[in-house]
């Protein structure tokens, strides 16, 4: 028996349609940031290609990080990015990635030759800063770091970078690539930044999904990401952002 055309179209639509996803992000260049109404950066570029590959409807919204986290927790069909995968966060999300290693390190200025760190305990001799609610602060706290030696009043990386160049902080905890981008935007010399000590190696930067997410949508997103990875396109996008002199230019 031949089905009417409208039933065939309905069946086809039902096979491929899933609920729309809401992607909550922040201003965390060069991974994700906005210019006017345009979403920029490595993660947004990858997300654009995933949307093209999967046909998913994904609505993005850039917010302060703590608000984005809260909204993602309250929204079953949500994505939170860029999210560093840490032991503390492991069971809170479903993960797709990584698209960068995202080592969490202590960063210093190269002219601070007096700073020598071989352990976390030695780092406590210096005054450090980290963005409030960011992975650097969370990881340090979980490792038993003396939080009296860590200033977490900065809402984002830019203030930590300012304090570092002003020698108000000896160290800044976080990821090197966003610090380089912030330094460039603030007209500081980014070549003066270097990793002084690796706090935790390569938890990775991910798209983090609410565990209650629509499973067909999650699988389509994951499959599209794997396609980009296997084709080599993911590496091509990533390499655009690895050179400190070109960070933030895409």
C-alpha positions, 0 to 999 in steps of 0.5 A, a space after each residue: 500500500 502506498 502512503 500519502 505524500 504528507 504521511 511520508 514527509 511526516 515520517 521522514 521529519 519524525 525520524 530526524 527531528 529532535 528537540 532544540 538545544 540551548 547552548 550556554 556559554 561565556 566570554 572566554 576567548 579564544 575558545 568562545 566569545 562574541 563580537 556584536 551578535 556574532 559568536 566567535 572562537 574555537 568552540 563556536 567555530 566547531 559548534 557551527 560545523 556540528 550544526 551544519 553536519 547534524 542539522 540540530 537546532 541550537 540556540 546560543 546565549 553568552 552569559 557570565 559563567 556562574 549564571 550560565 552554569 546555573 541555567 544549564 543545570 536548570 535546563 534539561 536540553 542544554 549544553 555548557 561550553 567551554 567546560 573543563 572536564 575535572 574530577 569534581 565535574 565528571 558526574 554532573 554532565 555528559 561530555 563531548 570532546 575534547 577540542 583542546 587539552 586545556 592543561 590547568 597551570 600557574 602562569 607567571 611573567 618571564 621576567 619573574 625569575 625569582 619564582 621557582 615552583 616544584 610543587 603546589 606547596 611551594 606555590 603557596 609562597 606566592 600570591 596567586 589569582 584565579 577567576 571566580 568559579 573557574 576550573 583553576 580555583 576549583 581544582 586547587 581547592 580540591 587538591 588542598 591548596 591554601 585558599 588564603 593564598 589565592 585571590 578569587 575576586 576576579 569575575 573573569 581572566 582579564 582582571 587576573 591578567 591585569 593584576 599579573 602584569 601589575 605585579 599584584 599577583 605573582 601567579 595566575 591559575 588557569 589555561 595559558 591560551 585565554 591568558 595570552 588572548 587577554 594580554 593581547 586585548 589589553 595591549 600587554 606583551 603576550 610573549 611575556 607569559 609562561 607556564 610556571 607549574 602544571 597544576 593538573 594535566 589535560 582534563 580537556 575542554 568539552 561541550 558539557 550536556 545536562 544528563 537529562 538531555 534528549 538522547 537522540 539530539 545528544 547522539 547526533 551532536 556526538 556523531 557530528 563531533 566524531 566526524 569532524 575529528 576523524 576527517 581532520 577538520 577538528 585539528 585544522 580548526 584547533 591549529 588556527 588558535 595554537 600560535 600565540 601571535 594569531 590567537 583571537 584573530 579568527 
